[in-house]
Structure formats: structure tokens, C-alpha cells
Amino acid sequence: MTLHTTPLLATEEALAAFFAGYPGWAATTANGAPAIGKDYVFADFSAAMGFAVRVGLYAERHDHHPDLTVSWGKVRVVWSTHDVAGISDKDLAAADACDNL
């Protein structure tokens, strides 16, 4: 059984530190709520899809799902936490995981 708890909203300081240490990530919106997003570039569509699938597997394991946009050689990943209508520590951890895929 999975227990759902509302994650903490990321502070301005945490976001500033995150953006300083994670090139390419930027503030954006998702369904009108604050979010973080990044575009990843790949050699071709197959590599982009492979990355998107790995992000999807991470999302399922952590019950936290991003908005993904896949096109030829590119994947846009946007994380936001619906429970807090904004950016939580869960999003920062998920973004870190994306960069480590």
C-alpha cells in the first residue's frame, strides 16, 4: 500500500540553488501552476523515445508523473506537484533523476 503525503513546497532558496547546480532547468508552468522544465536533445527519435520511456519508468516507481513532449531528437520534461499546486522537493528529486538517466 502506498501512503500519499503532500510534499513540501520548494522554497525560493531551494529553487535558486537547484537552478545554479542543474544547467538547462528553468521555471515554467504546467496547467497554470509553477513548474520546472528542461529540453533534452538526442541524436534521433529512437534515442529520444528511449529516454522518455526511462523517465516514465521512474515516474511510475515514484508515483509522480511529469508532462513529457517527445519530438524528433528532443524530449521536453516538465515537473510540477499537483498536491501543492507548485514545485515541491519531489520535483527537484525527479529532475535530478532525469539528469542522471
Secondary structure, DSSP 8 states (H G I E B T S, - for coil): --------B--HHHHHHHHHHSTT-EEEEETTEEEEEEEEE-SSHHHHHHHHHHHHHHHHHHT---EEEEETTEEEEEE-BGGGTB-BHHHHHHHHHHHH-
